[in-house]
């Protein structure tokens, strides 16, 4: 079973060198994370498997690595300068900024909201007196700025009057049953004057009216501070592909349909990042822009949807924790006629893992207008036909994919002998190390033999090996389990021919991470088995 608590996983990641808090020796920088020695190997392998599946194994794909810093007109053309903003509210009490499209997600993680839910789950019917008592006890500790906590008599008084009037109109439903509606009542002191207000997920305080907040990171390109050209850190990798569309077309002689893939960093000035590496201001994307003839975008959309779903499952993600969700008309970006997400059930709830959008010809059209360049595709079979291709965009969050594989791999289990162990059951293609070489003890001749074997394996194969001599062999096995190494090879006294009970000379023991089975075999056969 995957990690049910994010705290469990964060602890293991720090302890075992997967992910560290950013700038930790200086007190850190909120929501920045550094991938450690094992984390960078895991992330590189995720990117490698992605590139292998969606670029190397397809004849209709090429790659690109575009610049992070681009001409600012790129972002004017794409619409990011004018409309790349989120509605933000500020809590009038704790002063936290709240991104309103994340309000539900933040509430689902809110301790005081959970406490209120528990109250309703324990009681068949919750009275105003119950709400008042909750406010005096749990609410006072968890949501000190909620209206029912700050001014219980006022809040409960108007709520009583409101319920009485509402019951006369609709006896069966005086208040909407959802918890979302209930917390509006508990956060609003005077219904007639202010209307129902959404509370702050952190302290329960009243939120200001939402205002747009631009998410672009600005910087300056120039010699003198304040006198340079204002430019932006790219908020997505996609535009680097669109502005190079003609270059790729001319140099690679591509025919429709074809795609351009890119892996790279993007930056968004998120106000409410959180949930470990799920939402950060600096993140890595794995994106594809797939160009098709107008009219063929629907079949391309369906093909990518199925291919991506199967890719996640093939690398070990349980399909019962995945779902597809179509965006409603209200959710659709202005450039998209259809968008769907693949969501994963994270410990805090469902979250977007992958997005698939039909962008039409919006991007190429915009760049034609703003650049004055002809970006049309000429049909090689009929040069009189020139048109802007439509684009289907499969977009992966690289960091979110890594986080998903970490959660899926995390396993706590009880062994037949009653001992418990934590093991990261990565797919073998993703594990940071393919193999661990473990001398049985620190005896010099054992270590020398183990080092000889290590050099042979790394020179004659592409396997990434760990060499570990610290601690007892049992503790080293447990460490390899916790970092997800699929196999461990033990060099012991039998390998040297000094102990007949352990095995004949030049044999080693190979141990499987998942089954715990151990097999004795000659070193001469080891490489063949590992390959």
N, C-alpha and C positions, 0 to 999 in steps of 0.2 A: 504494500500500500504506500502511496506517496505521502510526503510530509503533510500532516493535517494542520500543523502550526508553522507559521512563517518564522517564528522565533527559533524553532528547532533547526531549520535550514540555515538561517543567518548565522547561528552559533557554529554550525559545522563548517560553513564557508569561511568564517574568520579563522577558526581553529586549524583547518587543514589547508589553507592557502588557496582557496578558490577566489574569494572576493573580500577586499578590505575597505573600510571607510576611507574616503578620500582625505588627504592632508591631515591625517590623524594626529601627528606629533604637534600640530599647531591648533588643535582643538577641532579640526575638521572643517568642512564646508558642506552645508546642508544638502543632502541628497546627491552627493557625488560619491562615486565608487571606483575603486581600482581593482582590476582583475589581477590576481596573484599568479604565481608560477603554474598552478594547476588550472586556474580559471582561464588564463590566456590560451592554454592548450585546448581546453574544452571549447572555448569560443572559436578558435581557429578551425577546429574540427567540424563544428557546426557550419561554419562558412564554407569549408572545403566540401562537405557533403551537399550543401545547397548548390554550390557552383558545379559540382560534378553532375548532379541530377538535372539542373535546369539550363546549363550551358554546354558542358562537354558532351553530354549524351544526346543532345539535340542538334540537328543540322540547321535549324532556323534561328539560332541564337549566337550573338557575339557579346563581348564584354566591353566595359568602359570604366574609367576612373577619372571623373571630372573634378575640377577644383572646388574647394569649399568656398573661396572668395570669388564672387562673380560680379560682373557689371551690374550696378543697382537697377538698371532698366529691365533686367531679367525679372526682377521681383515686382516691378510695376506691371509688366506684361502678364505675369502669372496671376496677378490680383492679390498677392500677399501684402504689398504695401498699403493698399486701400482697404482690404477686407479681411486680412488674416488676424482676426481678433476674437476673443472670447468675452462673454458677459461675466463681469466680476462684481461681487458684492463685498462689503466690509462689515465685519461684526462691530456694532456700535460700542461693545463692551471690551472684548479681548483684542479687538483691532486686527484680527486675522483676515486675510483676503480669501475669499471663497469663489472658486470657479463654478458657476451655476450648473453647467452641464455635468459636473462631478458631485453635485449635492447628494444624490441618491447613494452613490458609492461611498462618500464620506459618512453619511448617516448609518449605512450598514456596518461601518467599522467603529461607530461611536459607542463608547461605554454606557453613556446615559440612555441612549436609544435602546441598547440591548437590555438594560435594566428595566425600562418601561415595557418592552416586549415580554420580559419574564413575568412582570406583574399580570399582564393579560393572559399569559399562558397558564398561570396558577389559578386564576379565578374565572368562573363562568361569566360573572357579571361584575364589572368594575364601576363603583359609584364615585360621585364627586368627593366623598369623604376619603375613599381609597386614594384618589389622585392627590388630595391634600396631604395625606400621611406620607405618600411616596415623595412628595415635594419636600417635606420637612426632614426626611431621612436620606434616602438614596439620592434624590434630586439635589439636595443641598450640597452633597459631596461631589457629585458628578457633573451637575449642570447648574452652577450657582447663579447664572444670569438668565435662566429660563423664567418667563413671567410667572408661572405657577409657584416658583420658588421665591422670587423676589417679593411679589405681592399676591400671596395666595388668596386673601379675602376678596380683593378686587377681581382677580381673574376668575375665581370660582363663582363669584356673585353674578357677573355678567354671563358666564357660561351657563349657570342655572337658569337665568332668565331666557337665554337663547334656546336652551333645550326645551323649556316649557312651551315657548312659541312654536318651535320647530315640530314638537310632538303633536301639537294641534293640527298642523298642516299635514304632516306625514308620520302618523303614529308608529309605523313599523321601522322607520329609518330616520330618527332625529339627527343623527350624525353619520356621515359616511364612515364605513367600517375600516378603511385603510389606516394604517399607522401614520402614513404621510399626512392624512387629513387631521388626525388627532393631535399631532405635534404642532400643527398650525394653531389650533385652539389654545394649546398650553403655552404657546409663545406670544399670543396676542392678548393684551390687557383690556382693550376697549374696541370691541368688534365694530361698533358703529362709526368710530373715528378713524381707525387705521386699517381696518380690514384684516383678513387673516394674513399672518406673516410667517415666512419660513424661518426657523431658528438656526443659529450657528451650530454645526455638528460638534464643535469642540466644547462650548460653554453654555449653549442654549440661548445666547443673547440675540437681540433683534438684528436683522441684516438690513443694510441700506438697499435702495433701489439699484438693480444691476446696471453697470455701465461697461461699454466696450473697452478692452485692454489688448493692445497689440502685442503679439508674441514674438516678433522679430528681435534678435539680438543685433544691436547696432555697434559699429566700430568705425575707425577712421583710417584711411589710407593716405599717408602723406608724411612729410618730414617734421613739420612743426605741429605741436599739439593744438588741436582746435581749428587748424587751418587746412586740414586734409579733406579729401572727398569722403562723404558719408557713405559707407557700404554696410553690408549685412553678412552675418554668418548664415549659411544656407539653412532654411528650415526643413528642407527635404532634398533628396538626391535626384528626384525626377526631372527637375528643370535642366540639370546638366545633360541629361539624355536628349531632351527636346532641342536644346540649342546646338547639339552636335548631330542632329538627325541627318542633315545634308552631308556632313563630313563622313559619317558612317556609310551612308548610301553611296557616295561617290567612290570611297576607297575600298569598300568590301563588296561592291556590286551585288547588294542584297535584293532579293525579290520578295514581294509580299506573299504570304504573311511572314514577318520576321520580328525578332525581339532583340532588345538591348538590355543587358543586365548590369547592375552596379551594386557594389557593397561599399558603404561609406558612412562617415559621421554626419549628423545633422544636429541642429541646435534650436530649441524653442524655449522662450522665457516663461516656462510653466510656473503658475502661481501655487498650485497645489500638487507638487510631485510627491511621490511616496510609494509605499508597499515595496520596499527594497529596490530592486533594479527595474521594476515594472514601469514606472513613470519618472523620468529624469530629464534634466534640462539639456544634457549632452547625451546623445544616444546613437546607436548604429542601425542603419537600415539595410535590408537586402531587397532591392526593388528591380522590377522588370517593366519596361514599356513595350507592349506587344502591338505592332502596327499591322492593321488588316484593311482590306478593301471595305468601304462602307457597305453595310448589308451583311457582312460576315462576322460582326462583333458579337452577336448573340451566341453562335456556336463556339467561338473562341472563349467566351466567358465561361460557358459550361465546361469546356475542356480543362481550363485552368483550375476551376473549382474542384474538380475531381482529382486532378493530378496533385494539387497541394495537400488536400485531405489525406491522400494515400501516402504522401511523403512523411507527414508527421507520424502517422500510424506505423509506417515501416521502421521509423527510428525509435519506436518504443512508447509512443503516447497512447494511453488507453482511450479508445474511441468513445467510451461511456462518459469521459470527461471533456469531450469536444462537442460543439454544436455549431450549426450554421444559422446565422441570423441576417435576414434581409433588412436593409434600412427602410424606414418609412419615408414617405414623400417629404415630411417635415425635416427629417435628418439628412437628406441628400445634400451633398455639396452642390453649389450652383452649377458646376461644370459636369456633373455626373447624372446620367439618366438611370443608372442602376448601380447599387453598391451592396455588397454583402460582406459580412465578417465571419471568420472562423474564430469562435470564442473558446477559451479554456476555463475550466472550473478551478480557479486559484483558491488558496485557503480562505481568502476574504470574499469570494464570490466569482461570478462570471466576468471575464475581462477579455478584451480584444487581443488576439494573437496574430491575426492576419487579415488584411483587407483586400478586396477585389473590386475594382471600379471600372465602369465603362465611361471613359472621359471624352468620348466622341472625338471631334477634331478641334476642340476648344484651345488646347495648348499651342499646337502648331499654327492655328489661325491667329492667336494673339501675338505670337512671336513674328509672324509675317507682318502684321500691322505695325508693331513697335520697332522692328528692325529694318523694315523696308525690303527684306530679302525674300526671294521666291523659294518657298520650302515645299513646293508641290512634288509629288511623286509622278514620274513618267512611266507609263506602262511599257516595258521593254518589247512587248508583242504588238503594241499599237501606240507609237509616239505621239499620236494626236490626242490621246487620253492623258490628261494631267489632272491630278486631284490631291487633296489632303487626306492622308489615311486616317482612319479612326484608331483609337488607342484603347486597349484593355490593359489595366494596370494591376498585376499581382504585387502586393507590397507586404513584406515581412518585417516585423520588428526583430532585429537580431538579438538584442539583449533580452527581449521577452521570450524568444525561442530558447535561449540558453537557460533562462529562469524556469521555463516549463520543463526542460529536460532534467534540470536539477531536482525539481519537485517530484517528477515522475520517478526518478532514480532512487530517491531517499526511501529507505526501507529499514524498519526495526523488526527484528524477528527473534524468536526463541529457538535455540538449537536443540537437537535431540538429547544432549547431556544436561539441559536445563539452563545453560548459559544464554545470555542475550547478546546480540550484536547489532550494530548499525552498519548497513552496507549500501553503497551507491550502485544500484544495478543499471548502470548505463548500457545502452547498446554498445557492442564492442567497437563500433566505428567511431564512437564519440568519447570513449574513456580517455582521460589525459595520458595515461600510460597504457601501452599494450601488454607490458610484461614487467615483472619485478624479479630481479636476481637477488637471492637471499642466501649468503653463507650461514651455515647453522650457528656458528659462533665466531668470535673475534680472533680465533687462532690464525696466525699469519699464513700458514700453508693453505687453509681453507679460503681465506680472503684472496690469496693469489690465484687459486684455481677459479674462484667465482669471477674475478676480474678478467681472467683469460677468456672465460665463457662470455662475459658481457661484451668484450671487444669483438669477439667472433660474431655475435648476434647483430650488433649495431653496424658492423662492416659488411655483412653479407645479406642483411635484410633491411627493410624500411621501418622496422618496428622501433617504437620509442620505449626505452627501458629505464626503469628506476633501479638503483643499486643501493641497498639499505643494510647497514650492519648494526644500527643502534637499537638496543633493547633485546629482550628475549625473542625467540622465533615466534612465540604465540602473540606477543604484542605487535610484532611486525606484520603478522598475518592480519591482525585486527586493523592496523593502520592502512594496509593495502585494501582491505574491504571498505573502509570509510572513504577512501579516495577513488574507489571504483575500478581498481586494476583487475582485469578479467582473469589473468593467470599469474601465478608465482612459481618460480623455479628455485628449489632449495638445493644447494650444494652442501653435502654432508661428508662424514668420514667414510661412508660407503663409496662415495664418488672417488675418493683417493685410494680405495682398496684397503682401508685400515679397519673396517668393521663389516664383517660378512653378514651380520644380521640386518644392516641397513641396505645392503645391496652390493652388487658386483662393481668392480672398478669402472670408472668412466660412465656411471649412470647417475641420473638426477631424479628428483621427485618434482612433478609438475602438479600444481594444485589449482582447481577450478573455483573461481569466486562464488558462483551461485550454488552449485551442487555440493561444494566442499570435498568432492572426490579427489583422491590423490593417486597418481599413476607413476610408476617407476619405469624409466625408459633410458636407453643408451643416448649419450650426447650426440652420437652420429646420426640418430633418428630425430633429434629434437628440432633441428631447423626445418625439416620437412613437415613435421607436425605443426609447428608454429605458423609456417607459411600457408 
